[in-house]
Amino acid sequence: MAAEKSEVIELGLTRADSIGEVRKAILVLKTDKDLRGGLKSNATVFWEGFHSRQHAFGLGGGGDYSKTLLQSPAVRATQKAIDTQHAQVFTDELRADLTTESRQWYADGKDKR
């Protein structure tokens, strides 16, 4: 069975959650099998604490940063296909752009509901 390909970039941001635990922001770049078939590559910010990661979905605005970069519905989810798509999508230039864009998301307060 093919495994997801992912990497983590620390964003240098922290915040306290509702019980006072300080969490750090991480940007997860991931390519995996899509639930509807094929492959999907996305970038998502999670707030990582001691035991868990949190991500808030926003409906109609707000929520934590998340971006789908490529969906390939016709591609069979083999390990080679996952590794290839991940390498093609997440170039060094795009990694830098996504890091800047996700930090700006929080600087602009877009995560607020």
KOLLUM-78052 format. One record per atom (N, C-alpha, C, O, CB): residue number from 1; residue in three letters; x, y, z. Coordinates in pm, whole numbers. Glycine has a CB too. Layout:
// KOLLUM-78052
   pos   code        X        Y        Z
   NUM    ALA        X        Y        Z
...
This chain:
// KOLLUM-78052
   pos   code        X        Y        Z
     1    MET       85     -118        0
     1    MET        0        0        0
     1    MET       89      124        0
     1    MET      189      130       72
     1    MET      -96        0      122
     2    ALA       51      221      -80
     2    ALA      130      343      -93
     2    ALA      111      433       30
     2    ALA        1      446       83
     2    ALA       90      419     -220
     3    ALA      222      493       73
     3    ALA      219      583      189
     3    ALA      220      729      143
     3    ALA      275      762       39
     3    ALA      340      555      282
     4    GLU      157      813      223
     4    GLU      159      956      193
     4    GLU      301     1008      196
     4    GLU      389      949      259
     4    GLU       70     1034      292
     5    LYS      323     1117      128
     5    LYS      451     1188      132
     5    LYS      422     1323      196
     5    LYS      338     1399      147
     5    LYS      516     1204      -13
     6    SER      492     1354      305
     6    SER      465     1481      372
     6    SER      593     1539      430
     6    SER      691     1468      452
     6    SER      361     1464      482
     7    GLU      589     1666      453
     7    GLU      699     1737      518
     7    GLU      641     1849      602
     7    GLU      531     1897      576
     7    GLU      801     1792      414
     8    VAL      717     1890      704
     8    VAL      671     1991      799
     8    VAL      766     2109      797
     8    VAL      888     2093      801
     8    VAL      659     1931      941
     9    ILE      707     2229      793
     9    ILE      784     2354      802
     9    ILE      733     2429      924
     9    ILE      614     2459      933
     9    ILE      769     2441      671
    10    GLU      822     2460     1017
    10    GLU      783     2540     1133
    10    GLU      773     2686     1091
    10    GLU      862     2738     1023
    10    GLU      886     2522     1251
    11    LEU      664     2751     1131
    11    LEU      637     2888     1088
    11    LEU      687     2994     1185
    11    LEU      687     3113     1152
    11    LEU      490     2906     1068
    12    GLY      730     2955     1303
    12    GLY      779     3053     1400
    12    GLY      668     3132     1466
    12    GLY      692     3241     1519
    12    GLY      873     3148     1333
    13    LEU      545     3078     1465
    13    LEU      430     3142     1529
    13    LEU      383     3055     1645
    13    LEU      389     2932     1637
    13    LEU      314     3166     1427
    14    THR      337     3118     1752
    14    THR      280     3045     1864
    14    THR      152     3114     1910
    14    THR      132     3232     1884
    14    THR      381     3033     1981
    15    ARG       67     3038     1978
    15    ARG      -52     3094     2042
    15    ARG      -98     2995     2150
    15    ARG      -69     2876     2145
    15    ARG     -166     3122     1937
    16    ALA     -171     3050     2246
    16    ALA     -225     2965     2353
    16    ALA     -364     2918     2313
    16    ALA     -443     2992     2255
    16    ALA     -230     3041     2489
    17    ASP     -394     2792     2346
    17    ASP     -528     2741     2317
    17    ASP     -620     2772     2435
    17    ASP     -583     2847     2525
    17    ASP     -524     2588     2290
    18    SER     -739     2717     2433
    18    SER     -842     2750     2533
    18    SER     -806     2708     2675
    18    SER     -863     2759     2771
    18    SER     -972     2687     2495
    19    ILE     -712     2614     2690
    19    ILE     -672     2573     2825
    19    ILE     -533     2625     2862
    19    ILE     -475     2585     2963
    19    ILE     -676     2420     2836
    20    GLY     -481     2714     2778
    20    GLY     -355     2778     2808
    20    GLY     -230     2708     2756
    20    GLY     -119     2756     2778
    20    GLY     -343     2792     2952
    21    GLU     -247     2596     2686
    21    GLU     -131     2527     2629
    21    GLU      -78     2608     2510
    21    GLU     -155     2647     2422
    21    GLU     -167     2381     2584
    22    VAL       51     2634     2510
    22    VAL      111     2707     2399
    22    VAL      133     2610     2283
    22    VAL      195     2505     2299
    22    VAL      246     2775     2442
    23    ARG       82     2648     2168
    23    ARG       94     2567     2048
    23    ARG      176     2641     1944
    23    ARG      170     2764     1934
    23    ARG      -46     2530     1992
    24    LYS      253     2566     1865
    24    LYS      332     2627     1758
    24    LYS      269     2594     1623
    24    LYS      214     2485     1604
    24    LYS      480     2580     1764
    25    ALA      279     2688     1531
    25    ALA      222     2669     1398
    25    ALA      321     2592     1310
    25    ALA      440     2624     1304
    25    ALA      188     2805     1333
    26    ILE      268     2489     1244
    26    ILE      347     2414     1148
    26    ILE      269     2408     1016
    26    ILE      147     2395     1014
    26    ILE      379     2270     1201
    27    LEU      342     2417      908
    27    LEU      284     2404      774
    27    LEU      316     2264      725
    27    LEU      433     2227      710
    27    LEU      340     2515      675
    28    VAL      212     2185      700
    28    VAL      229     2048      653
    28    VAL      201     2044      503
    28    VAL       92     2079      458
    28    VAL      136     1950      730
    29    LEU      302     2002      427
    29    LEU      289     1985      282
    29    LEU      273     1836      257
    29    LEU      361     1757      292
    29    LEU      414     2044      204
    30    LYS      160     1797      197
    30    LYS      129     1655      188
    30    LYS       71     1617       53
    30    LYS      -10     1690       -5
    30    LYS       32     1616      297
    31    THR      113     1502        3
    31    THR       54     1440     -115
    31    THR        8     1301      -72
    31    THR       84     1224      -13
    31    THR      156     1433     -235
    32    ASP     -118     1271     -104
    32    ASP     -177     1145      -59
    32    ASP     -290     1106     -153
    32    ASP     -328     1183     -242
    32    ASP     -227     1156       87
    33    LYS     -343      988     -133
    33    LYS     -460      942     -207
    33    LYS     -580     1028     -168
    33    LYS     -605     1051      -50
    33    LYS     -489      791     -180
    34    ASP     -652     1076     -268
    34    ASP     -772     1156     -243
    34    ASP     -888     1062     -211
    34    ASP     -893      950     -262
    34    ASP     -806     1245     -367
    35    LEU     -979     1106     -126
    35    LEU    -1095     1024      -88
    35    LEU    -1182      987     -209
    35    LEU    -1247      883     -209
    35    LEU    -1179     1098       14
    36    ARG    -1181     1072     -311
    36    ARG    -1262     1046     -431
    36    ARG    -1182      972     -538
    36    ARG    -1231      954     -650
    36    ARG    -1315     1176     -488
    37    GLY    -1061      931     -505
    37    GLY     -974      863     -601
    37    GLY     -869      956     -656
    37    GLY     -885     1078     -653
    37    GLY    -1056      805     -716
    38    GLY     -763      900     -704
    38    GLY     -653      980     -757
    38    GLY     -566     1034     -644
    38    GLY     -564      979     -534
    38    GLY     -707     1095     -841
    39    LEU     -494     1141     -674
    39    LEU     -402     1201     -577
    39    LEU     -440     1345     -548
    39    LEU     -505     1411     -629
    39    LEU     -259     1194     -628
    40    LYS     -397     1393     -432
    40    LYS     -422     1530     -391
    40    LYS     -300     1582     -316
    40    LYS     -247     1514     -227
    40    LYS     -551     1540     -303
    41    SER     -254     1702     -352
    41    SER     -144     1768     -282
    41    SER     -197     1895     -218
    41    SER     -260     1977     -285
    41    SER      -25     1800     -380
    42    ASN     -171     1910      -87
    42    ASN     -221     2030      -19
    42    ASN     -121     2080       85
    42    ASN      -30     2009      128
    42    ASN     -355     2002       47
    43    ALA     -143     2204      124
    43    ALA      -64     2270      227
    43    ALA     -161     2314      336
    43    ALA     -259     2383      307
    43    ALA       19     2393      169
    44    THR     -135     2274      460
    44    THR     -227     2301      570
    44    THR     -149     2340      695
    44    THR      -49     2278      729
    44    THR     -315     2178      598
    45    VAL     -197     2445      763
    45    VAL     -137     2484      891
    45    VAL     -211     2414     1004
    45    VAL     -333     2415     1012
    45    VAL     -141     2637      910
    46    PHE     -132     2354     1091
    46    PHE     -181     2295     1215
    46    PHE     -114     2365     1332
    46    PHE       -3     2416     1318
    46    PHE     -155     2140     1219
    47    TRP     -180     2366     1444
    47    TRP     -124     2419     1569
    47    TRP      -88     2298     1655
    47    TRP     -176     2226     1703
    47    TRP     -225     2516     1644
    48    GLU       40     2277     1672
    48    GLU       91     2158     1738
    48    GLU      118     2183     1885
    48    GLU      188     2278     1922
    48    GLU      217     2109     1670
    49    GLY       61     2097     1968
    49    GLY       84     2102     2112
    49    GLY      159     1979     2156
    49    GLY      219     1908     2075
    49    GLY      -49     2114     2187
    50    PHE      156     1953     2284
    50    PHE      231     1842     2340
    50    PHE      181     1707     2290
    50    PHE      261     1618     2261
    50    PHE      225     1846     2490
    51    HIS       48     1691     2280
    51    HIS       -8     1561     2243
    51    HIS      -88     1560     2113
    51    HIS     -132     1454     2070
    51    HIS      -94     1513     2353
    52    SER     -109     1674     2051
    52    SER     -200     1674     1936
    52    SER     -173     1792     1843
    52    SER      -96     1883     1873
    52    SER     -344     1679     1984
    53    ARG     -239     1784     1729
    53    ARG     -241     1894     1632
    53    ARG     -385     1940     1615
    53    ARG     -478     1859     1614
    53    ARG     -179     1851     1493
    54    GLN     -403     2073     1602
    54    GLN     -536     2129     1582
    54    GLN     -539     2207     1451
    54    GLN     -440     2270     1412
    54    GLN     -576     2219     1701
    55    HIS     -654     2203     1385
    55    HIS     -678     2282     1264
    55    HIS     -826     2320     1265
    55    HIS     -912     2233     1277
    55    HIS     -640     2202     1133
    56    ALA     -855     2449     1253
    56    ALA     -994     2496     1251
    56    ALA    -1037     2521     1107
    56    ALA     -972     2596     1034
    56    ALA    -1010     2625     1336
    57    PHE    -1147     2456     1067
    57    PHE    -1204     2478      935
    57    PHE    -1292     2603      939
    57    PHE    -1365     2624     1035
    57    PHE    -1285     2354      887
    58    GLY    -1283     2684      835
    58    GLY    -1368     2802      826
    58    GLY    -1474     2783      720
    58    GLY    -1444     2740      609
    58    GLY    -1285     2926      796
    59    LEU    -1596     2813      754
    59    LEU    -1705     2807      657
    59    LEU    -1746     2949      625
    59    LEU    -1797     3021      710
    59    LEU    -1826     2724      711
    60    GLY    -1724     2988      501
    60    GLY    -1758     3125      461
    60    GLY    -1657     3227      511
    60    GLY    -1692     3344      530
    60    GLY    -1895     3161      511
    61    GLY    -1535     3186      533
    61    GLY    -1430     3276      581
    61    GLY    -1379     3234      717
    61    GLY    -1447     3164      791
    61    GLY    -1482     3418      587
    62    GLY    -1260     3277      748
    62    GLY    -1198     3241      875
    62    GLY    -1140     3101      870
    62    GLY    -1137     3037      765
    62    GLY    -1298     3252      988
    63    GLY    -1095     3055      984
    63    GLY    -1034     2923      991
    63    GLY     -886     2928      965
    63    GLY     -831     3031      926
    63    GLY    -1101     2829      893
    64    ASP     -821     2817      986
    64    ASP     -678     2808      964
    64    ASP     -645     2792      816
    64    ASP     -728     2748      736
    64    ASP     -620     2692     1043
    65    TYR     -523     2828      782
    65    TYR     -475     2826      644
    65    TYR     -477     2684      588
    65    TYR     -430     2590      653
    65    TYR     -334     2885      635
    66    SER     -530     2671      467
    66    SER     -529     2543      396
    66    SER     -546     2572      247
    66    SER     -626     2656      207
    66    SER     -642     2448      449
    67    LYS     -469     2501      168
    67    LYS     -474     2525       24
    67    LYS     -450     2394      -50
    67    LYS     -352     2324      -25
    67    LYS     -370     2631      -18
    68    THR     -541     2360     -142
    68    THR     -521     2246     -230
    68    THR     -445     2295     -351
    68    THR     -487     2390     -418
    68    THR     -656     2178     -270
    69    LEU     -333     2230     -380
    69    LEU     -246     2274     -488
    69    LEU     -265     2196     -617
    69    LEU     -255     2251     -726
    69    LEU     -103     2265     -445
    70    LEU     -294     2067     -604
    70    LEU     -315     1985     -723
    70    LEU     -397     1863     -688
    70    LEU     -368     1792     -592
    70    LEU     -180     1943     -786
    71    GLN     -502     1839     -768
    71    GLN     -579     1715     -760
    71    GLN     -562     1644     -893
    71    GLN     -581     1703    -1000
    71    GLN     -731     1743     -727
    72    SER     -528     1518     -887
    72    SER     -508     1437    -1008
    72    SER     -600     1315    -1000
    72    SER     -556     1207     -960
    72    SER     -357     1393    -1023
    73    PRO     -728     1332    -1038
    73    PRO     -825     1224    -1020
    73    PRO     -798     1101    -1105
    73    PRO     -841      991    -1069
    73    PRO     -962     1276    -1051
    74    ALA     -728     1116    -1216
    74    ALA     -706     1002    -1305
    74    ALA     -578      924    -1274
    74    ALA     -548      825    -1341
    74    ALA     -701     1050    -1448
    75    VAL     -504      966    -1173
    75    VAL     -377      901    -1142
    75    VAL     -399      793    -1035
    75    VAL     -462      818     -932
    75    VAL     -273     1004    -1093
    76    ARG     -348      676    -1061
    76    ARG     -354      566     -964
    76    ARG     -258      595     -850
    76    ARG     -145      638     -873
    76    ARG     -321      429    -1030
    77    ALA     -301      572     -727
    77    ALA     -223      609     -608
    77    ALA     -116      506     -576
    77    ALA     -126      433     -477
    77    ALA     -316      626     -488
    78    THR      -13      500     -659
    78    THR      102      415     -631
    78    THR      207      498     -557
    78    THR      201      621     -556
    78    THR      161      353     -762
    79    GLN      303      431     -495
    79    GLN      407      505     -425
    79    GLN      487      593     -521
    79    GLN      521      706     -488
    79    GLN      502      408     -352
    80    LYS      516      540     -639
    80    LYS      590      619     -738
    80    LYS      511      743     -780
    80    LYS      568      851     -792
    80    LYS      621      533     -862
    81    ALA      380      728     -801
    81    ALA      297      842     -842
    81    ALA      291      947     -730
    81    ALA      298     1066     -758
    81    ALA      155      795     -878
    82    ILE      277      904     -606
    82    ILE      273      997     -493
    82    ILE      406     1072     -482
    82    ILE      407     1194     -469
    82    ILE      243      923     -361
    83    ASP      517      999     -487
    83    ASP      650     1062     -476
    83    ASP      674     1159     -591
    83    ASP      728     1268     -570
    83    ASP      760      955     -474
    84    THR      635     1121     -713
    84    THR      654     1206     -830
    84    THR      572     1334     -821
    84    THR      625     1443     -843
    84    THR      618     1131     -957
    85    GLN      442     1321     -787
    85    GLN      358     1441     -778
    85    GLN      408     1533     -668
    85    GLN      411     1655     -686
    85    GLN      211     1403     -753
    86    HIS      448     1477     -555
    86    HIS      496     1559     -444
    86    HIS      619     1640     -486
    86    HIS      629     1759     -457
    86    HIS      529     1471     -321
    87    ALA      712     1576     -553
    87    ALA      834     1644     -599
    87    ALA      803     1750     -704
    87    ALA      865     1856     -704
    87    ALA      933     1543     -657
    88    GLN      707     1724     -792
    88    GLN      671     1821     -896
    88    GLN      598     1942     -838
    88    GLN      620     2055     -882
    88    GLN      585     1755    -1001
    89    VAL      511     1919     -740
    89    VAL      431     2028     -683
    89    VAL      514     2113     -587
    89    VAL      516     2235     -598
    89    VAL      309     1972     -610
    90    PHE      582     2049     -493
    90    PHE      648     2123     -385
    90    PHE      793     2154     -419
    90    PHE      886     2096     -364
    90    PHE      642     2043     -256
    91    THR      810     2248     -512
    91    THR      943     2296     -547
    91    THR      995     2386     -435
    91    THR      918     2428     -348
    91    THR      940     2374     -683
    92    ASP     1123     2415     -436
    92    ASP     1180     2504     -334
    92    ASP     1113     2641     -338
    92    ASP     1087     2701     -233
    92    ASP     1331     2519     -355
    93    GLU     1086     2691     -458
    93    GLU     1021     2822     -474
    93    GLU      881     2820     -415
    93    GLU      842     2913     -345
    93    GLU     1016     2862     -623
    94    LEU      804     2714     -442
    94    LEU      668     2706     -388
    94    LEU      670     2690     -236
    94    LEU      585     2748     -168
    94    LEU      591     2590     -452
    95    ARG      763     2613     -183
    95    ARG      775     2600      -37
    95    ARG      793     2738       26
    95    ARG      727     2770      125
    95    ARG      893     2508        1
    96    ALA      881     2818      -30
    96    ALA      905     2953       23
    96    ALA      780     3039       10
    96    ALA      746     3112      104
    96    ALA     1023     3020      -51
    97    ASP      711     3032     -103
    97    ASP      589     3111     -124
    97    ASP      478     3070      -26
    97    ASP      410     3155       30
    97    ASP      539     3095     -269
    98    LEU      461     2940       -6
    98    LEU      358     2891       86
    98    LEU      389     2930      231
    98    LEU      298     2962      308
    98    LEU      345     2739       74
    99    THR      516     2928      267
    99    THR      556     2970      401
    99    THR      522     3116      423
    99    THR      465     3152      525
    99    THR      707     2946      423
   100    THR      556     3200      328
   100    THR      526     3343      337
   100    THR      375     3367      338
   100    THR      326     3444      420
   100    THR      590     3419      219
   101    GLU      303     3302      248
   101    GLU      157     3319      237
   101    GLU       85     3275      364
   101    GLU       -7     3343      410
   101    GLU      103     3240      118
   102    SER      127     3163      422
   102    SER       59     3114      543
   102    SER       90     3204      664
   102    SER        3     3226      747
   102    SER      101     2969      572
   103    ARG      213     3254      675
   103    ARG      244     3348      783
   103    ARG      161     3475      769
   103    ARG      111     3529      867
   103    ARG      395     3384      784
   104    GLN      147     3522      644
   104    GLN       69     3644      619
   104    GLN      -78     3624      653
   104    GLN     -145     3718      697
   104    GLN       84     3688      473
   105    TRP     -129     3502      633
   105    TRP     -268     3468      667
   105    TRP     -298     3506      812
   105    TRP     -403     3562      843
   105    TRP     -294     3316      643
   106    TYR     -204     3472      901
   106    TYR     -223     3500     1044
   106    TYR     -191     3645     1078
   106    TYR     -253     3702     1168
   106    TYR     -137     3407     1127
   107    ALA      -95     3704     1009
   107    ALA      -64     3846     1031
   107    ALA     -183     3933      994
   107    ALA     -208     4036     1057
   107    ALA       61     3888      951
   108    ASP     -257     3893      889
   108    ASP     -375     3969      844
   108    ASP     -501     3935      923
   108    ASP     -605     3997      901
   108    ASP     -400     3943      698
   109    GLY     -493     3838     1014
   109    GLY     -609     3801     1096
   109    GLY     -715     3724     1022
   109    GLY     -830     3723     1064
   109    GLY     -671     3923     1152
   110    LYS     -680     3657      912
   110    LYS     -780     3582      834
   110    LYS     -830     3458      906
   110    LYS     -931     3400      867
   110    LYS     -721     3542      700
   111    ASP     -761     3416     1012
   111    ASP     -804     3299     1086
   111    ASP     -917     3331     1183
   111    ASP     -978     3240     1239
   111    ASP     -688     3239     1162
   112    LYS     -946     3458     1203
   112    LYS    -1050     3498     1297
   112    LYS    -1188     3476     1236
   112    LYS    -1209     3494     1116
   112    LYS    -1034     3647     1338
   113    ARG    -1280     3435     1322
   113    ARG    -1418     3413     1274
   113    ARG    -1507     3523     1324
   113    ARG    -1627     3523     1294
   113    ARG    -1472     3278     1320
